[in-house]
Amino acid sequence: MPVYNVDVSRQEEDIVKHSVRFVLVAAILAIVARNAAAHFRLLEPASWLIEDNRGDPQKSGPCGGSNSDWGKPSYIISKA
């Protein structure tokens, strides 16, 4: 019958317990993070351009968007 060192087996049990806890916490965080919203819409003040659901056109060319469609003005006048 093999003789085991009690301290070594406790250390191994602790390592297994901590790794199982770590995996469970990581899985829970991955599930929760999947449902988090990363973007928001600014509703006020009204935009000076007509935007779609994604907020396009976001930037004019050459940094973004296209040079053929710079966006259409909304002609909305808001209070400062």
Buried (B, 14 or more C-beta within 10 A) or exposed (E): EEEEEEEEEEEEEEEEEEEEEEEEEEEEEEEEEEEEEEEEEEEEEEBEBEBEEEEBBEEBEEEEBEEEEEBEEEEEEEEE
